[in-house]
């Protein structure tokens, strides 16, 4: 396991309630290193944070680790199956089930 992957797993497992469900995959291509993170649906809010600030901070730390190793590191956070997404129009900050899948949204765009 690479140092950047170990670092990401350490940080995420310290933040979540279900560390056993944290999965990090690392792929390398011409664009650099892509770290893909999967966590339990209940832990998504802890990883994203208010206004996405926690996720931004994690990405910044990963880029710093990448600079030390002369590589560009990006983070992709997978939305869990049946995940919940913040719906501000629902009122009162309630969280509701995501309304559309990616395929449905693409069909709406007629691409």
C-alpha positions as CSV (number, residue, x, y, z in Angstrom):
1,X,0.0,0.0,0.0
2,X,1.3,3.5,-0.9
3,X,1.9,6.2,1.7
4,X,-0.9,8.4,0.2
5,X,-3.4,5.6,0.5
6,X,-2.4,4.8,4.0
7,X,-2.6,8.4,5.0
8,X,-6.1,8.8,3.5
9,X,-7.4,5.6,5.2
10,X,-5.9,6.8,8.5
11,X,-7.6,10.2,8.3
12,X,-11.0,8.8,7.2
13,X,-11.1,6.0,9.7
14,X,-10.5,8.6,12.5
15,X,-13.5,10.6,11.3
16,X,-16.2,8.0,10.7
17,X,-18.3,5.8,13.0
18,X,-17.9,2.7,10.8
19,X,-14.2,2.4,10.1
20,X,-14.6,-1.2,8.9
21,X,-16.7,0.1,5.9
22,X,-14.0,2.5,4.6
23,X,-12.6,1.4,1.3
24,X,-9.9,3.3,-0.6
25,X,-8.8,2.3,-4.1
26,X,-5.8,3.9,-5.8
27,X,-5.3,4.1,-9.5
28,X,-2.6,5.8,-11.5
29,X,-2.9,7.1,-15.0
30,X,-1.5,9.9,-17.2
31,X,-3.4,12.5,-15.1
32,X,-1.8,11.4,-11.8
33,X,-3.1,9.4,-8.9
34,X,-6.8,9.0,-8.3
35,X,-7.9,7.9,-4.8
36,X,-11.5,6.6,-4.7
37,X,-13.2,6.6,-1.3
38,X,-16.2,4.6,-0.3
39,X,-17.8,4.9,3.2
40,X,-21.0,3.9,4.9
41,X,-24.0,6.0,4.0
42,X,-24.4,7.2,7.6
43,X,-20.8,8.5,7.5
44,X,-21.1,10.6,4.3
45,X,-21.9,13.8,6.2
46,X,-18.8,13.5,8.4
47,X,-16.6,13.1,5.3
48,X,-18.3,16.0,3.3
49,X,-18.7,18.4,6.2
50,X,-20.6,21.6,6.3
51,X,-20.5,23.3,2.9
52,X,-18.0,20.6,1.8
53,X,-15.3,22.0,4.0
54,X,-14.1,18.7,5.4
55,X,-13.8,17.2,1.9
56,X,-11.9,20.3,0.7
57,X,-9.5,20.0,3.6
58,X,-8.9,16.3,2.9
59,X,-8.2,17.0,-0.7
60,X,-5.8,19.7,0.2
61,X,-3.9,17.4,2.5
62,X,-3.8,14.7,-0.1
63,X,-2.4,17.1,-2.7
64,X,0.3,18.1,-0.1
65,X,1.2,14.4,0.4
66,X,1.3,14.0,-3.4
67,X,3.6,17.0,-3.8
68,X,6.1,15.3,-1.5
69,X,6.1,12.3,-3.8
70,X,6.1,14.4,-7.0
71,X,2.7,13.2,-8.0
72,X,-0.7,14.8,-8.5
73,X,-3.3,13.3,-6.2
74,X,-7.1,13.7,-6.6
75,X,-9.9,12.4,-4.4
76,X,-13.2,11.0,-5.7
77,X,-15.8,10.3,-3.0
78,X,-18.4,7.6,-4.1
79,X,-21.9,8.2,-3.1
80,X,-23.2,5.1,-1.3
81,X,-26.1,3.1,-2.8
82,X,-29.3,4.6,-1.7
83,X,-27.4,7.5,-0.3
84,X,-29.0,10.7,1.0
85,X,-28.3,14.1,-0.5
86,X,-29.0,17.5,1.0
87,X,-32.1,19.0,-0.5
88,X,-32.3,22.7,0.5
89,X,-35.6,23.2,-1.2
90,X,-37.1,20.6,1.1
91,X,-37.0,23.2,3.9
92,X,-35.7,23.0,7.4
93,X,-32.4,21.4,6.3
94,X,-34.0,18.0,5.9
95,X,-32.2,15.3,4.1
96,X,-34.1,13.4,1.5
97,X,-33.3,10.5,-0.9
98,X,-31.5,11.7,-4.1
99,X,-34.2,12.4,-6.7
100,X,-32.4,11.1,-9.8
101,X,-29.7,8.7,-10.8
102,X,-26.9,9.8,-13.1
103,X,-28.6,7.9,-16.0
104,X,-31.9,9.7,-15.5
105,X,-30.1,13.1,-15.4
106,X,-28.2,12.3,-18.6
107,X,-31.5,11.3,-20.2
108,X,-33.0,14.6,-19.2
109,X,-30.2,16.4,-20.9
110,X,-30.8,14.3,-24.1
111,X,-27.1,13.8,-24.8
